[in-house]
């Protein structure tokens, strides 16, 4: 027992304890240095703007800046060059650490082909949903006398009937023939002023009208990210203006809210425009439209 107490008081134990403590501190310091080096502490690079670059060039830029990449999605946009970057994440100008992965969405070299859905026998509202889910676009609407009012009677592509299951290019417009009842019924022209073209197209269809392709003024350009709205229509909206079902409404679109002053209260329109241009994608726009009462 006396020897053990003497050992605890000896200089050898003290030296060993100090040595062990020094080694532990050294190991911790080395770990901190390693982590700073491995995680590139306080070392950031700005993400370049890769949009419209061929994917091969974008990859070179990524490697030069010690980043990594992944092709997240590939879609086909007919008016963009094939094989170019059309979207990226993180966005251009973002500060990221080295080795950060950049996700690219590129324009496919060839358009994707999908199976045509079955639309005959369902309502126009249901058909619009199925067309959107399939990655297609709603084309022209035609009406003919039939007891099944606003129900799809025929589905067409490029003027020819297309059967369910036939292959069709993604994004193609599908034309529909709809029933308008058995009598020469007329209905009032809906008010489309202040709506986006997509919302106007839906509202017109719900009222048994069709819409022309939007006629854009000089404020609407391909580079503009804001969503244009309808500022003029013909025929004009009026409860007493009754026209046959299937009549086409010509619409003009703009980004200039001043053009709406002759049609509606500017405060209401400005709020509508602000809300539309605050959303990020098509799903948000559709949710926004659902919040508004567009009934006449």
BAVO-670757 format. One line per 5 residues: their letters; for each residue x, y, z of N, C-alpha, C. Coordinates in Angstrom, 2 decimals, always signed. Example, Ala and Ser with C-alpha at 12.3 -4.5 7.8 and 13.67 -1.06 7.14 Angstrom:
residues 2
as> +13.19,-5.69,+7.80,+12.30,-4.50,+7.80,+13.20,-3.30,+7.80; +12.85,-2.25,+7.08,+13.67,-1.06,+7.14,+12.90,+0.03,+7.87
//
This chain:
residues 296
xxxxx> +0.82,-1.20,+0.00,+0.00,+0.00,+0.00,+0.87,+1.26,+0.00; +1.93,+1.22,+0.82,+2.83,+2.37,+0.86,+3.52,+2.58,-0.47; +3.87,+1.45,-1.17,+4.51,+1.57,-2.48,+3.56,+2.20,-3.50; +2.29,+1.84,-3.41,+1.30,+2.38,-4.36,+1.12,+3.88,-4.16; +1.06,+4.30,-2.85,+0.93,+5.72,-2.56,+2.17,+6.48,-3.03
xxxxx> +3.32,+5.86,-2.88,+4.55,+6.49,-3.33,+4.57,+6.64,-4.85; +3.99,+5.64,-5.54,+3.93,+5.69,-7.01,+3.03,+6.83,-7.49; +1.88,+6.99,-6.78,+0.97,+8.06,-7.17,+1.61,+9.43,-7.00; +2.55,+9.55,-6.07,+3.20,+10.83,-5.82,+4.49,+10.99,-6.63; +4.84,+9.98,-7.39,+6.11,+10.02,-8.11,+6.03,+10.90,-9.34
xxxxx> +7.23,+11.38,-9.80,+7.30,+12.21,-11.01,+7.03,+11.40,-12.27; +7.25,+10.09,-12.23,+7.02,+9.25,-13.42,+5.55,+9.28,-13.81; +4.65,+9.14,-12.83,+3.22,+9.19,-13.12,+2.83,+10.53,-13.69; +3.35,+11.62,-13.11,+3.03,+12.95,-13.59,+3.47,+13.14,-15.03; +4.69,+12.66,-15.34,+5.17,+12.77,-16.72,+4.29,+11.98,-17.69
xxxxx> +3.88,+10.77,-17.27,+3.03,+9.95,-18.15,+1.67,+10.60,-18.39; +1.12,+11.19,-17.32,-0.17,+11.88,-17.47,-0.06,+13.08,-18.41; +1.01,+13.85,-18.23,+1.21,+15.01,-19.11,+1.42,+14.57,-20.55; +2.18,+13.47,-20.73,+2.43,+12.95,-22.08,+1.13,+12.48,-22.72; +0.30,+11.77,-21.95,-0.99,+11.28,-22.49,-1.90,+12.45,-22.86
xxxxx> -1.91,+13.48,-21.99,-2.73,+14.66,-22.28,-2.25,+15.36,-23.53; -0.93,+15.48,-23.69,-0.38,+16.12,-24.88,-0.72,+15.36,-26.14; -0.63,+14.02,-26.07,-0.97,+13.20,-27.24,-2.45,+13.37,-27.59; -3.33,+13.38,-26.59,-4.77,+13.54,-26.84,-5.06,+14.89,-27.48; -4.43,+15.94,-26.95,-4.64,+17.29,-27.54,-4.14,+17.32,-28.96
xxxxx> -3.01,+16.69,-29.23,-2.46,+16.65,-30.59,-3.38,+15.93,-31.55; -3.95,+14.81,-31.10,-4.86,+14.06,-31.97,-6.10,+14.88,-32.30; -6.67,+15.55,-31.27,-7.85,+16.39,-31.51,-7.53,+17.52,-32.47; -6.35,+18.15,-32.31,-5.96,+19.24,-33.21,-5.82,+18.74,-34.64; -5.21,+17.57,-34.81,-5.06,+17.00,-36.15,-6.41,+16.68,-36.78
xxxxx> -7.35,+16.19,-35.96,-8.69,+15.90,-36.48,-9.38,+17.17,-36.95; -9.25,+18.27,-36.19,-9.85,+19.54,-36.60,-9.25,+20.03,-37.91; -7.92,+19.92,-38.02,-7.26,+20.35,-39.25,-7.72,+19.51,-40.43; -7.84,+18.20,-40.19,-8.28,+17.30,-41.27,-9.70,+17.65,-41.71; -10.59,+17.90,-40.74,-11.97,+18.21,-41.08,-12.07,+19.53,-41.82
xxxxx> -11.28,+20.51,-41.43,-11.28,+21.79,-42.14,-10.82,+21.60,-43.58; -9.83,+20.76,-43.77,-9.33,+20.50,-45.12,-10.34,+19.69,-45.92; -10.93,+18.65,-45.29,-11.83,+17.76,-46.00,-13.12,+18.47,-46.39; -13.63,+19.33,-45.51,-14.90,+20.01,-45.79,-14.69,+21.36,-46.46; -13.44,+21.73,-46.74,-13.14,+23.01,-47.41,-13.74,+24.16,-46.61
xxxxx> -13.42,+24.22,-45.32,-14.00,+25.21,-44.43,-13.73,+26.63,-44.93; -14.81,+27.41,-45.05,-14.73,+28.81,-45.49,-14.16,+28.96,-46.91; -14.24,+27.89,-47.70,-13.77,+27.99,-49.09,-14.96,+27.72,-50.01; -15.42,+28.75,-50.71,-16.63,+28.65,-51.53,-16.30,+29.04,-52.97; -17.12,+28.52,-53.89,-17.03,+28.92,-55.29,-18.42,+29.33,-55.75
xxxxx> -18.49,+30.26,-56.68,-19.77,+30.70,-57.23,-20.19,+29.76,-58.36; -21.44,+29.33,-58.33,-21.96,+28.44,-59.37,-22.19,+29.24,-60.65; -21.59,+28.84,-61.76,-21.80,+29.56,-63.02,-23.22,+29.39,-63.54; -23.57,+30.20,-64.53,-24.86,+30.07,-65.21,-24.67,+29.10,-66.38; -25.23,+27.91,-66.25,-25.05,+26.87,-67.26,-26.16,+26.85,-68.30
xxxxx> -27.19,+27.67,-68.12,-28.34,+27.61,-69.02,-27.94,+27.88,-70.47; -28.51,+27.07,-71.36,-28.30,+27.15,-72.81,-26.92,+26.68,-73.25; -26.11,+26.18,-72.31,-24.82,+25.59,-72.68,-25.02,+24.13,-73.06; -24.33,+23.64,-74.10,-24.34,+22.20,-74.36,-23.84,+21.47,-73.12; -24.39,+20.32,-72.84,-24.05,+19.62,-71.61,-22.56,+19.30,-71.56
xxxxx> -21.92,+19.07,-72.72,-20.48,+18.79,-72.73,-19.68,+19.98,-72.20; -20.07,+21.19,-72.62,-19.38,+22.39,-72.13,-19.66,+22.63,-70.65; -20.91,+22.35,-70.23,-21.26,+22.53,-68.82,-20.43,+21.61,-67.93; -20.19,+20.38,-68.39,-19.39,+19.43,-67.62,-17.96,+19.94,-67.47; -17.40,+20.53,-68.52,-16.04,+21.08,-68.44,-15.96,+22.19,-67.39
xxxxx> -16.96,+23.10,-67.40,-16.98,+24.17,-66.40,-17.08,+23.61,-65.00; -17.89,+22.57,-64.82,-18.04,+21.95,-63.50,-16.71,+21.40,-63.01; -16.01,+20.68,-63.88,-14.74,+20.05,-63.49,-13.67,+21.10,-63.21; -13.66,+22.20,-63.97,-12.67,+23.25,-63.75,-12.85,+23.90,-62.39; -14.06,+23.93,-61.89,-14.34,+24.58,-60.60,-14.41,+23.57,-59.46
xxxxx> -13.91,+22.37,-59.69,-13.84,+21.33,-58.66,-15.22,+21.00,-58.10; -16.24,+21.06,-58.95,-17.58,+20.66,-58.56,-17.89,+19.29,-59.16; -19.03,+18.74,-58.81,-19.49,+17.51,-59.44,-20.87,+17.79,-60.03; -21.41,+16.86,-60.81,-22.69,+17.11,-61.46,-23.49,+15.82,-61.58; -24.78,+16.01,-61.82,-25.67,+14.88,-62.09,-26.79,+15.38,-62.99
xxxxx> -27.11,+14.61,-64.03,-28.23,+14.95,-64.90,-29.50,+14.48,-64.21; -30.25,+15.43,-63.67,-31.42,+15.12,-62.85,-32.62,+14.74,-63.72; -32.78,+15.40,-64.87,-33.95,+15.13,-65.71,-33.64,+15.50,-67.15; -34.41,+14.95,-68.05,-34.27,+15.24,-69.47,-35.66,+15.41,-70.05; -35.94,+16.60,-70.57,-37.25,+16.88,-71.16,-37.03,+17.43,-72.57
xxxxx> -38.08,+17.45,-73.35,-37.94,+17.95,-74.72,-38.72,+19.25,-74.88; -37.99,+20.30,-75.26,-38.60,+21.60,-75.54,-38.26,+21.94,-77.00; -39.28,+22.02,-77.83,-39.07,+22.12,-79.27,-38.33,+23.39,-79.70; -38.51,+24.50,-78.96,-37.89,+25.76,-79.38,-36.54,+26.01,-78.73; -35.93,+25.00,-78.10,-34.59,+25.12,-77.53,-33.65,+24.15,-78.23
xxxxx> -32.36,+24.49,-78.25,-31.38,+23.61,-78.88,-31.33,+22.26,-78.16; -31.08,+21.24,-78.92,-31.02,+19.89,-78.35,-29.75,+19.73,-77.53; -29.87,+19.04,-76.39,-28.72,+18.71,-75.57,-28.18,+19.85,-74.73; -28.92,+20.96,-74.60,-28.45,+22.09,-73.80,-29.08,+22.04,-72.41; -28.45,+22.71,-71.47,-28.97,+22.81,-70.12,-30.12,+23.81,-70.11
xxxxx> -31.28,+23.40,-69.60,-32.42,+24.33,-69.54,-32.77,+24.69,-68.10; -32.19,+23.98,-67.13,-32.40,+24.35,-65.73,-31.26,+23.75,-64.90; -30.99,+24.35,-63.75,-29.91,+23.88,-62.89,-30.24,+24.16,-61.44; -29.65,+23.36,-60.57,-29.75,+23.57,-59.12,-28.43,+23.13,-58.49; -27.78,+24.00,-57.71,-28.19,+25.35,-57.28,-28.21,+26.35,-58.44
xxxxx> -28.90,+27.44,-58.24,-29.03,+28.47,-59.24,-27.70,+29.18,-59.47; -27.58,+29.82,-60.63,-26.36,+30.57,-60.97,-26.09,+31.65,-59.92; -24.82,+31.77,-59.53,-24.43,+32.77,-58.55,-24.43,+32.28,-57.12; -25.00,+31.10,-56.88,-25.00,+30.55,-55.51,-23.58,+30.21,-55.08; -23.26,+30.46,-53.80,-21.95,+30.13,-53.25,-22.01,+28.74,-52.62
xxxxx> -21.18,+27.84,-53.12,-21.17,+26.46,-52.62,-19.74,+26.03,-52.35; -19.60,+24.98,-51.56,-18.28,+24.42,-51.30,-17.84,+23.56,-52.47; -16.55,+23.36,-52.57,-16.02,+22.50,-53.62,-16.58,+21.09,-53.46; -16.64,+20.42,-54.58,-17.21,+19.08,-54.70,-18.73,+19.06,-54.56; -19.36,+20.23,-54.42,-20.82,+20.28,-54.36,-21.39,+19.79,-55.69
xxxxx> -22.46,+19.03,-55.63,-23.07,+18.48,-56.84,-24.06,+19.48,-57.43; -23.95,+19.68,-58.74,-24.88,+20.54,-59.47,-25.80,+19.63,-60.29; -27.11,+19.86,-60.14,-28.09,+19.02,-60.83,-28.57,+19.75,-62.10; -28.52,+19.04,-63.23,-28.90,+19.62,-64.52,-30.20,+19.01,-65.04; -31.03,+19.86,-65.63,-32.14,+19.40,-66.47,-31.78,+19.80,-67.89
xxxxx> -31.70,+18.83,-68.79,-31.26,+19.12,-70.15,-32.39,+18.90,-71.14; -32.24,+19.54,-72.29,-33.20,+19.36,-73.37,-32.84,+18.08,-74.13; -33.78,+17.17,-74.20,-33.51,+15.87,-74.82,-33.17,+16.04,-76.30; -32.33,+15.13,-76.78,-31.95,+15.15,-78.20,-33.14,+14.80,-79.07; -33.99,+13.92,-78.62,-35.19,+13.55,-79.37,-36.38,+13.56,-78.41
xxxxx> -37.56,+13.96,-78.88,-38.72,+14.05,-78.00,-39.16,+12.69,-77.49; -39.66,+12.69,-76.27,-40.15,+11.45,-75.67,-41.51,+11.09,-76.26; -41.70,+9.82,-76.50,-42.97,+9.33,-77.02,-43.76,+8.66,-75.89; -45.05,+8.93,-75.85,-45.90,+8.38,-74.81,-47.15,+7.78,-75.44; -47.89,+7.02,-74.65,-49.13,+6.40,-75.13,-50.29,+7.38,-74.99
xxxxx> -51.09,+7.47,-76.03,-52.25,+8.35,-76.01,-53.28,+7.83,-75.02; -53.73,+8.68,-74.07,-54.75,+8.22,-73.11,-56.12,+8.12,-73.75; -57.02,+7.43,-73.09,-58.40,+7.29,-73.55,-59.23,+8.44,-72.99; -59.81,+9.24,-73.87,-60.55,+10.43,-73.44,-62.02,+10.37,-73.82; -62.39,+9.53,-74.75,-63.77,+9.49,-75.25,-64.70,+9.02,-74.14
xxxxx> -65.80,+9.77,-73.98,-66.81,+9.40,-73.00,-66.67,+10.08,-71.65; -65.62,+10.89,-71.47,-65.46,+11.60,-70.20,-65.67,+13.10,-70.42; -65.87,+13.84,-69.35,-66.13,+15.27,-69.48,-64.85,+16.01,-69.87; -65.04,+17.23,-70.34,-63.89,+18.04,-70.74,-62.97,+18.28,-69.56; -63.51,+18.52,-68.38,-62.68,+18.77,-67.20,-61.80,+17.55,-66.91
xxxxx> -62.40,+16.35,-66.97,-61.63,+15.13,-66.74,-60.59,+14.93,-67.83; -60.95,+15.25,-69.08,-60.02,+15.09,-70.19,-58.83,+16.02,-70.05; -59.06,+17.26,-69.59,-57.95,+18.19,-69.40,-56.97,+17.65,-68.37; -57.50,+17.05,-67.31,-56.63,+16.49,-66.27,-55.80,+15.34,-66.83; -56.42,+14.43,-67.57,-55.70,+13.28,-68.12,-54.66,+13.72,-69.15
xxxxx> -55.00,+14.74,-69.94,-54.06,+15.26,-70.93,-52.83,+15.85,-70.24; -53.06,+16.60,-69.17,-51.94,+17.21,-68.44,-51.07,+16.16,-67.78; -51.68,+15.17,-67.14,-50.92,+14.11,-66.48,-50.07,+13.34,-67.49; -50.59,+13.15,-68.69,-49.88,+12.39,-69.72,-48.73,+13.19,-70.34; -48.64,+14.48,-70.02,-47.58,+15.30,-70.61,-47.93,+15.86,-71.97
xxxxx> -49.21,+15.93,-72.26,-49.69,+16.48,-73.54,-50.31,+17.85,-73.30; -50.74,+18.51,-74.38,-51.38,+19.82,-74.27,-52.77,+19.75,-74.89; -53.66,+20.53,-74.32,-55.00,+20.63,-74.88,-54.95,+21.49,-76.13; -55.44,+20.95,-77.24,-55.42,+21.68,-78.51,-56.74,+22.39,-78.76; -57.25,+22.27,-79.99,-58.48,+22.95,-80.36,-59.70,+22.15,-79.89
xxxxx> -60.76,+22.88,-79.62,-62.03,+22.27,-79.22,-63.07,+22.53,-80.30; -63.79,+21.49,-80.67,-64.91,+21.63,-81.61,-66.16,+21.02,-80.97; -67.30,+21.62,-81.25,-68.56,+21.13,-80.70,-69.47,+20.69,-81.83; -70.24,+19.64,-81.57,-71.27,+19.22,-82.51,-72.48,+18.72,-81.73; -73.61,+18.69,-82.42,-74.85,+18.31,-81.76,-74.76,+16.87,-81.24
xxxxx> -75.01,+16.72,-79.95,-75.04,+15.40,-79.33,-75.65,+15.58,-77.94; -76.38,+14.58,-77.51,-77.05,+14.69,-76.22,-76.06,+14.73,-75.05; -74.82,+14.23,-75.26,-73.81,+14.24,-74.19,-73.09,+15.58,-74.20; -73.66,+16.54,-73.50,-73.13,+17.90,-73.51,-71.78,+17.98,-72.79; -70.80,+18.60,-73.45,-69.44,+18.81,-72.92,-68.73,+17.51,-72.58
xxxxx> -69.10,+16.44,-73.26,-68.44,+15.15,-73.13,-67.63,+14.90,-74.41; -66.44,+14.31,-74.25,-65.56,+14.07,-75.40,-66.17,+12.99,-76.30; -66.37,+13.34,-77.57,-66.89,+12.40,-78.56,-65.78,+11.83,-79.43; -64.77,+12.65,-79.73,-63.64,+12.22,-80.56,-62.37,+12.87,-80.04; -61.24,+12.19,-80.22,-59.93,+12.75,-79.89,-59.08,+12.71,-81.15
xxxxx> -58.41,+13.83,-81.46,-57.71,+13.96,-82.73,-56.30,+14.51,-82.53; -55.44,+14.16,-83.48,-54.09,+14.70,-83.52,-53.74,+14.97,-84.97; -53.36,+16.23,-85.26,-53.05,+16.65,-86.64,-54.19,+16.35,-87.60; -55.43,+16.58,-87.12,-56.58,+16.42,-87.99,-57.05,+14.99,-88.17; -56.38,+14.04,-87.55,-56.76,+12.63,-87.67,-57.14,+12.09,-86.30
xxxxx> -58.09,+11.16,-86.29,-58.46,+10.54,-85.02,-57.30,+9.67,-84.54; -57.04,+9.73,-83.25,-55.97,+8.95,-82.64,-56.57,+8.03,-81.58; -56.18,+6.78,-81.64,-56.74,+5.78,-80.75,-55.96,+5.73,-79.43; -56.63,+5.38,-78.34,-55.91,+5.19,-77.06,-54.81,+4.15,-77.22; -53.64,+4.45,-76.69,-52.50,+3.53,-76.79,-51.58,+3.84,-77.94
xxxxx> -52.04,+4.61,-78.94,-51.14,+5.01,-80.03,-50.04,+5.91,-79.48; -48.85,+5.79,-80.04,-47.75,+6.62,-79.56,-47.87,+8.03,-80.12; -47.50,+9.00,-79.29,-47.57,+10.41,-79.65,-46.45,+11.13,-78.94; -45.89,+12.15,-79.57,-44.79,+12.89,-78.96,-45.26,+13.65,-77.73; -44.48,+13.59,-76.68,-44.81,+14.32,-75.46,-44.90,+15.81,-75.75
xxxxx> -45.90,+16.47,-75.20,-46.09,+17.90,-75.43,-46.95,+18.23,-76.62; -47.39,+17.21,-77.37,-48.21,+17.46,-78.56,-49.60,+17.94,-78.16; -50.22,+18.78,-79.02,-51.59,+19.22,-78.74,-52.61,+18.18,-79.20; -53.58,+17.90,-78.35,-54.64,+16.96,-78.67,-55.94,+17.74,-78.85; -56.56,+17.62,-80.02,-57.82,+18.30,-80.30,-58.99,+17.41,-79.88
xxxxx> -60.05,+18.03,-79.39,-61.20,+17.28,-78.91,-62.47,+17.74,-79.61; -63.35,+16.78,-79.89,-64.70,+17.06,-80.39,-65.65,+16.77,-79.24; -66.47,+17.78,-78.88,-67.33,+17.69,-77.71,-68.79,+17.82,-78.10; -69.66,+17.22,-77.30,-71.09,+17.37,-77.52,-71.59,+18.69,-76.99; -72.56,+19.28,-77.70,-73.13,+20.56,-77.24,-74.65,+20.49,-77.07
xxxxx> -75.15,+19.28,-76.88,-76.58,+19.14,-76.71,-77.28,+18.99,-78.05; -78.61,+18.82,-78.01,-79.37,+18.57,-79.23,-80.08,+19.81,-79.76; -80.09,+20.89,-78.99,-80.76,+22.11,-79.44,-79.72,+23.17,-79.78; -80.18,+24.20,-80.49,-79.29,+25.29,-80.87,-79.14,+26.24,-79.67; -78.59,+25.72,-78.61,-78.50,+26.47,-77.35,-77.45,+27.57,-77.45
xxxxx> -77.73,+28.66,-76.79,-76.77,+29.76,-76.71,-76.45,+30.05,-75.24; -75.29,+30.62,-75.01,-74.88,+30.93,-73.64,-74.09,+32.23,-73.64; -74.00,+32.86,-72.47,-73.34,+34.17,-72.39,-71.82,+34.01,-72.47; -71.17,+35.01,-73.04,-69.71,+35.00,-73.20,-69.06,+35.23,-71.83; -68.14,+34.37,-71.41,-67.48,+34.55,-70.11,-66.50,+35.71,-70.13
xxxxx> -66.20,+36.22,-68.95,-65.24,+37.32,-68.80,-63.85,+36.72,-68.58; -62.94,+36.91,-69.54,-61.59,+36.34,-69.46,-60.53,+37.38,-69.12; -60.94,+38.63,-68.98,-59.98,+39.72,-68.75,-59.28,+39.53,-67.40; -57.95,+39.67,-67.41,-57.16,+39.59,-66.20,-56.67,+38.20,-65.87; -57.08,+37.19,-66.64,-56.65,+35.82,-66.40,-55.41,+35.48,-67.23
xxxxx> -54.64,+34.52,-66.76,-53.60,+33.98,-67.63,-54.27,+33.24,-68.77; -53.52,+32.97,-69.84,-54.13,+32.29,-70.99,-54.64,+30.92,-70.60; -53.87,+30.18,-69.76,-54.29,+28.85,-69.36,-55.60,+28.91,-68.57; -55.69,+29.87,-67.64,-56.92,+30.01,-66.86,-58.08,+30.45,-67.75; -57.81,+31.34,-68.71,-58.85,+31.79,-69.63,-59.34,+30.64,-70.50
xxxxx> -58.42,+29.80,-70.94,-58.77,+28.64,-71.76,-59.69,+27.69,-70.99; -59.36,+27.47,-69.72,-60.19,+26.59,-68.89,-61.57,+27.19,-68.65; -61.62,+28.48,-68.33,-62.90,+29.11,-68.06,-63.78,+29.13,-69.30; -63.18,+29.41,-70.45,-63.94,+29.41,-71.70,-64.50,+28.02,-71.99; -63.67,+27.00,-71.78,-64.12,+25.63,-72.04,-65.26,+25.24,-71.10
xxxxx> -65.18,+25.66,-69.83,-66.26,+25.35,-68.89,-67.58,+26.01,-69.31; -67.50,+27.11,-70.06,-68.70,+27.81,-70.53,-69.07,+27.40,-71.95; -68.41,+26.32,-72.48,-68.68,+25.79,-73.82,-68.20,+26.70,-74.93; -67.12,+27.44,-74.68,-66.48,+28.25,-75.71,-65.07,+27.71,-75.95; -64.47,+28.11,-77.05,-63.07,+27.81,-77.31,-62.31,+29.13,-77.37
xxxxx> -60.98,+29.06,-77.29,-60.15,+30.26,-77.36,-59.15,+30.14,-78.50; -58.81,+31.27,-79.07,-57.78,+31.30,-80.11,-56.41,+31.18,-79.46; -55.38,+30.99,-80.27,-54.03,+31.10,-79.76,-53.82,+32.54,-79.30; -53.14,+32.76,-78.17,-53.03,+34.12,-77.63,-52.26,+35.04,-78.57; -52.76,+36.25,-78.74,-52.09,+37.27,-79.54,-51.33,+38.17,-78.57
xxxxx> -50.00,+38.11,-78.59,-49.18,+38.82,-77.61,-48.79,+40.21,-78.13; -48.72,+41.19,-77.20,-48.23,+42.51,-77.59,-46.72,+42.56,-77.40; -46.12,+43.75,-77.54,-44.67,+43.88,-77.52,-44.05,+43.66,-76.15; -44.86,+43.64,-75.09,-44.30,+43.44,-73.75,-43.99,+41.97,-73.47; -44.53,+41.08,-74.26,-44.35,+39.64,-74.03,-43.21,+39.13,-74.91
xxxxx> -42.13,+38.66,-74.28,-40.98,+38.14,-75.01,-40.65,+36.75,-74.50; -39.83,+36.04,-75.26,-39.43,+34.68,-74.87,-38.59,+34.70,-73.60; -37.83,+35.80,-73.38,-36.94,+35.88,-72.23,-37.68,+36.25,-70.95; -38.88,+36.80,-71.07,-39.62,+37.27,-69.91,-40.14,+36.10,-69.08; -39.89,+36.14,-67.76,-40.32,+35.05,-66.88,-41.69,+35.30,-66.27
xxxxx> -42.19,+36.54,-66.30,-43.51,+36.82,-65.77,-44.59,+36.20,-66.66; -45.76,+36.01,-66.09,-46.84,+35.34,-66.80,-47.77,+36.38,-67.40; -47.94,+36.41,-68.73,-48.85,+37.38,-69.34,-50.30,+37.05,-69.03; -51.16,+38.07,-69.18,-52.58,+37.91,-68.87,-53.40,+38.49,-70.01; -54.65,+38.08,-70.05,-55.57,+38.54,-71.08,-56.03,+39.96,-70.76
xxxxx> -55.85,+40.88,-71.73,-56.31,+42.26,-71.52,-57.42,+42.64,-72.50; -57.68,+41.77,-73.47,-58.72,+42.07,-74.45,-59.28,+40.77,-74.99; -60.56,+40.75,-75.27,-61.18,+39.56,-75.85,-62.26,+39.97,-76.84; -62.50,+39.09,-77.80,-63.59,+39.30,-78.76,-64.19,+37.94,-79.11; -65.50,+37.81,-78.91,-66.49,+38.78,-78.46,-66.28,+39.17,-76.98
xxxxx> -66.76,+40.36,-76.62,-66.61,+40.84,-75.26,-67.62,+40.17,-74.34; -67.26,+40.19,-73.05,-68.15,+39.60,-72.04,-69.36,+40.49,-71.81; -70.53,+39.84,-71.77,-71.76,+40.54,-71.43,-72.82,+39.48,-71.15; -73.55,+39.61,-70.03,-74.61,+38.65,-69.73,-75.65,+38.54,-70.84; -75.81,+39.63,-71.59,-76.81,+39.63,-72.65,-76.24,+39.20,-74.00
xxxxx> -74.93,+38.99,-74.04,-74.29,+38.60,-75.30,-74.29,+37.08,-75.39; -75.35,+36.52,-75.99,-75.53,+35.08,-76.07,-75.08,+34.57,-77.44; -74.20,+33.58,-77.43,-73.66,+33.03,-78.67,-73.77,+31.50,-78.64; -73.74,+30.86,-79.83,-73.84,+29.39,-79.89,-72.66,+28.72,-79.17; -72.92,+27.56,-78.61,-71.86,+26.80,-77.94,-70.77,+26.48,-78.95
xxxxx> -69.53,+26.54,-78.50,-68.40,+26.24,-79.37,-67.83,+27.44,-80.09; -68.43,+28.63,-79.88,-67.91,+29.84,-80.51,-66.49,+30.13,-79.99; -65.63,+30.56,-80.91,-64.24,+30.85,-80.52,-64.11,+32.29,-80.03; -63.40,+32.45,-78.90,-63.10,+33.77,-78.36,-61.65,+34.10,-78.67; -61.42,+35.20,-79.35,-60.06,+35.65,-79.63,-59.54,+36.43,-78.43
xxxxx> -58.32,+36.11,-77.98,-57.76,+36.76,-76.79,-56.42,+37.39,-77.11; -56.18,+38.55,-76.48,-54.91,+39.26,-76.57,-54.27,+39.26,-75.19; -52.94,+39.05,-75.12,-52.26,+38.98,-73.82,-51.15,+40.02,-73.73; -50.83,+40.43,-72.49,-49.83,+41.46,-72.25,-49.24,+41.30,-70.85; -48.18,+42.05,-70.57,-47.64,+42.17,-69.22,-47.87,+43.57,-68.67
xxxxx> -48.53,+44.43,-69.45,-48.76,+45.82,-69.07,-50.12,+45.95,-68.38; -50.10,+46.11,-67.05,-51.35,+46.18,-66.29,-52.16,+47.43,-66.63; -51.51,+48.44,-67.20,-52.24,+49.67,-67.55,-53.32,+49.40,-68.60; -53.13,+48.35,-69.39,-54.10,+48.04,-70.44,-55.40,+47.49,-69.88; -55.43,+47.19,-68.59,-56.64,+46.66,-67.98,-57.54,+47.74,-67.40
xxxxx> -57.05,+48.99,-67.36,-57.78,+50.04,-66.66,-59.18,+50.27,-67.22; -59.35,+50.05,-68.52,-60.66,+50.28,-69.11,-61.61,+49.12,-68.87; -61.08,+48.01,-68.33,-61.91,+46.83,-68.14,-62.24,+46.54,-66.68; -61.31,+46.85,-65.74,-61.55,+46.45,-64.36,-60.83,+47.37,-63.40; -61.18,+47.29,-62.13,-60.53,+48.09,-61.09,-59.06,+47.71,-60.99
xxxxx> -58.17,+48.70,-61.07,-56.73,+48.43,-61.13,-56.22,+47.77,-59.86; -56.81,+48.08,-58.69,-56.34,+47.48,-57.44,-56.54,+45.98,-57.46; -57.71,+45.52,-57.88,-57.99,+44.09,-57.96,-57.07,+43.41,-58.94; -56.87,+44.04,-60.10,-56.02,+43.44,-61.12,-54.58,+43.36,-60.66; -54.08,+44.45,-60.02,-52.70,+44.44,-59.55,-52.48,+43.30,-58.56
xxxxx> -53.45,+43.07,-57.68,-53.31,+41.96,-56.72,-53.28,+40.63,-57.46; -54.15,+40.49,-58.47,-54.16,+39.24,-59.24,-52.83,+39.01,-59.92; -52.30,+40.07,-60.55,-51.02,+39.93,-61.26,-49.91,+39.60,-60.29; -49.89,+40.26,-59.13,-48.84,+39.99,-58.14,-48.88,+38.53,-57.70; -50.11,+38.05,-57.43,-50.24,+36.65,-57.00,-49.78,+35.70,-58.07
xxxxx> -50.14,+35.95,-59.32,-49.74,+35.06,-60.41,-48.24,+35.02,-60.56; -47.59,+36.18,-60.46,-46.15,+36.23,-60.71,-45.33,+35.86,-59.50; -45.97,+35.56,-58.34,-45.26,+35.09,-57.17,-45.13,+33.57,-57.15; -45.97,+32.85,-57.95,-45.93,+31.40,-57.92,-44.75,+30.90,-58.72; -44.32,+29.62,-58.44,-43.10,+29.07,-59.03,-43.36,+28.09,-60.15
xxxxx> -44.51,+27.48,-60.24,-44.71,+26.46,-61.25,-46.18,+26.35,-61.61; -46.47,+25.47,-62.54,-47.82,+25.33,-63.05,-48.78,+24.86,-61.98; -48.33,+23.94,-61.10,-49.19,+23.45,-60.05,-49.62,+24.57,-59.14; -48.69,+25.51,-58.81,-49.02,+26.64,-57.95,-50.06,+27.54,-58.64; -49.92,+27.74,-59.96,-50.86,+28.59,-60.69,-52.26,+27.98,-60.62
xxxxx> -52.35,+26.66,-60.83,-53.65,+26.02,-60.80,-54.28,+26.12,-59.41; -53.46,+25.97,-58.35,-53.97,+26.11,-57.00,-54.46,+27.53,-56.76; -53.71,+28.51,-57.30,-54.10,+29.92,-57.15,-55.42,+30.18,-57.85; -55.59,+29.67,-59.07,-56.82,+29.89,-59.81,-58.02,+29.32,-59.06; -57.82,+28.21,-58.37,-58.90,+27.57,-57.65,-59.41,+28.44,-56.51
xxxxx> -58.56,+29.36,-56.03,-58.93,+30.23,-54.91,-59.82,+31.39,-55.34; -59.95,+31.62,-56.63,-60.72,+32.74,-57.13,-62.07,+32.26,-57.66; -63.09,+33.08,-57.44,-64.41,+32.77,-57.97,-64.56,+33.47,-59.31; -64.49,+32.68,-60.38,-64.55,+33.26,-61.72,-65.95,+33.20,-62.30; -66.93,+32.88,-61.50,-68.28,+32.78,-62.03,-68.79,+34.14,-62.45
x> -69.64,+34.10,-63.47,-70.14,+35.37,-64.00,-71.19,+35.95,-63.08
//
